[in-house]
Each structure stands twice: as structure tokens, then as C-alpha cells.
Amino acid sequence: MIGQTQYFRDTWAEIDLDALYQNVKTIRDGLPQETNLFAAVKANAYGHGDFQIAKEALKAGAHGLVVALLDEALALRQKGIKAPILVLGLIRPTDAVIAARHHISVPVFQVQWLKEASQAMEGGEPPLKIHVKCDTGMGRIGLKHEEELKEIEQFIQNTAGFEFEGIFTHFSTADQASEEYYQKQLAVFKKFVSVLETVPKYVHAANSAGALCHDDSLFNAVRVGIALYGLCTSQERPTFNKGKQIFSLHTRIVHVKKIQPGECIGYGAAYQAEKEEWIATIPVGYADGWLRKLEGQSVIADGQRADIVGRICMDQTMVRLPHFIPIGTKVTLIGGQETGDFITVEEIAEKLETINYEVTCTINFRVPRIYKRGGQQVEVENKLFLGL
Ligand SMILES: Cc1ncc(COP(=O)(O)O)c(C=O)c1O
């Protein structure tokens, strides 16, 4: 439910819509006029909330959206998004009719798929918009030979019900310092495009790293995800200009106690105090995506760093405070407080030995999302319940 304003737990994620707008605008302004910006809002906009992010990104200059699943595209249509939407993952040919009916573009790389989709079409729906996917080296989905591309082009030309709207590929090393593999993929893709009788409306290859680091990858559209969210797409490429992180995660202390030397905390009694200590409990745990591996990570409580001690529980976590801090005090797990200290998504990713993408995607929708503009709350999404 959109516009949901109620939630009853003291753990929430904040999304800074002003920063998102600025990030999108900066990326848009950095692209040539003719390059269409598609905002990647799959996986609930990398955990930020697809509908709110889609609306803001489109307002800030994105031309369209990309998602991974037909269900994600349909959910956005259902909420009133009218902009072009491309599904990146393969859909069932029997579902082609649903995609066509809702003006959702889909990837294709096999004539067999088109034949099955053609049989499943009912006849009265608008043409299904096809983006032909080329596998130039990612090894995931896509055609690999020019003959397959020509066959698909001809099939679409000769068969009612389809529109050849785009051709695309995906780079696997655009974020790396070495150019070699990237250049190979680019050359293969250019060759694919060159054998087409008619070049379709959209030709696209670049993700964030491509769009920000490789001018030769832009064609006339780019699919940008991670950079919208102000997260670093590439540690290796010095040309990359990071935006502002729009995601933060907060909670409040629900219990504080002083423990004595020798007293233990949490499952397995894995933490034992060496001296008298103040321990706070915060209502967030691995069931929210605040994973057990974050034991030992610091949080910001009352402007100061404090370490997580003991094993992280399913719904609660314990923190060793520098001194007594009262119940109700805001604790920041990702992002900053007024004092200036800041926990980046990358800091959490490093602790988790993973990439920043996985961090925001992992904070699940048991945690309400609060959308802010000018520092003020403008929307709340709480997927747990539909209100009283
Ligand atoms: C095919 C495709 N295009 C674009 C993107 C967006 O990538 P990024 O978030 O690195 O910009 C992804 C993300 O995984 C993708 O799979």
C-alpha cells in the first residue's frame, strides 16, 4: 500500500529523495542529449522501494525504467507508472500477452521463444516490444551468433504482433581498471548492431560503471542502477564521481543495563564483559537483513561509535555503549547523525565481505521505508500490514 503512514516499530530506513533527485540529475546532465537514461529499479529499487524511486527518477530526467521480472514491471504499471519499462530477465513466452497488454518491453534471444509467444498471443493486444539480448561475454542470457540475430530480425519483420524496439548487451567488467575484456565485449556488440537491416529505437549496453566510466559504451540508452542510489560503482576507476548515498538505517534503544565483569551477552554466551559496561538492546536483527556477520560492527549512538557485542539475534541486537545512554535514543546503523560521523553502505559491505548492492537489497521490507524531502517525511511504505 502506498502512502501508508503507520508503523509500530522503532527501526526504519530513510530514503533521501532530494539526494536521489540530485544523483539522477547529475548523471542525466553528464550524458549526451540523445542518450536515454533508464533507471534500474529492479529488486524494489535495490531495496529502496521501487515505486517512490521510479517516480522521483522519472521526475529528475530518467526516460524509462528497467526491472528484472515481469511481476515487478506489472506492479509499477498497477501503481500508475506510464514510462517505458524493460524487463531484463527472460519471461515465459506464454506471458507475452500480458507484457504486450501493459506496454512492457521484454528481452528475446531465441526464435523459438518468439514462435511460442506468437502462438500464445490473442490478437487484439498491442504489439509486444522486443529488445534482442546479445551475450557478448557475460555468459548469462543472450544470443551469441550473428545468424541468430538475423533470424530473429526476419521473424519479427514477417510476423504480426511484435515490434523490434531495442538491442542490448551487458558488460561484466565495466567497473574494472583493465579495459581488455570490456573492449572485447564492446567490439562484439558493435558487430551485432552492424549486421542489422534496421537499427531499432534503443541500442544499449552500459550499466552505471559503463555510463560513468566509458563514453564509448553509451549508444543511445544506458541502464543505471547503483549510481542512482549514490553508491560507488567502481573502486577501481578513478574517473568515477560518486553521488550522495540516499539510504540510511536507524533504530532506537529499547533497553539499557549495566553489566558486571564476567557477565555474558547473547546466544552462546559468546561475549563476556571484562569490566563494568553499559549494554543497550536495539530492535533489529538478522530477520531484517541485519546479518549475524555484523557482530563487532560499530553503530552510531548519540553521535558516538558503539560496537555490537554478542551474536546478532533474529530481531534484536546488543550494543556496548561508551556511557549510559537513555532508552529512546536514536541509533544509526547505516548513514549519519547530526554530529557528522557517517557509516557508508560500503563500510557495511566490507564487514559482510560483499558488495554494496547486496547490503541495501538485504535490508528487507520488515523494515519500513520513510521517504524524506527537505528533511521532512513525505511518504512511508510499510509492507507488513495495510493499516488499522
Ligand atoms: C542487465 C543489467 N543492466 C543494468 C544493470 C544495472 O547495473 P548497475 O546497478 O551496476 O548500474 C543491471 C544490474 O545488475 C543489469 O543486470
The ligand as a Gaussian input file, in Angstrom:
#p B3LYP/6-31G(d) Opt

LIG

0 1
 C       21.267000      -6.175000     -17.427000
 C       21.535000      -5.134000     -16.386000
 N       21.584000      -3.853000     -16.753000
 C       21.814000      -2.866000     -15.861000
 C       22.013000      -3.140000     -14.528000
 C       22.308000      -2.019000     -13.569000
 O       23.601000      -2.164000     -13.057000
 P       24.247000      -1.097000     -12.084000
 O       23.457000      -1.166000     -10.818000
 O       25.638000      -1.568000     -11.893000
 O       24.144000       0.232000     -12.734000
 C       21.983000      -4.467000     -14.109000
 C       22.199000      -4.772000     -12.689000
 O       22.514000      -5.819000     -12.246000
 C       21.723000      -5.497000     -15.061000
 O       21.691000      -6.787000     -14.701000

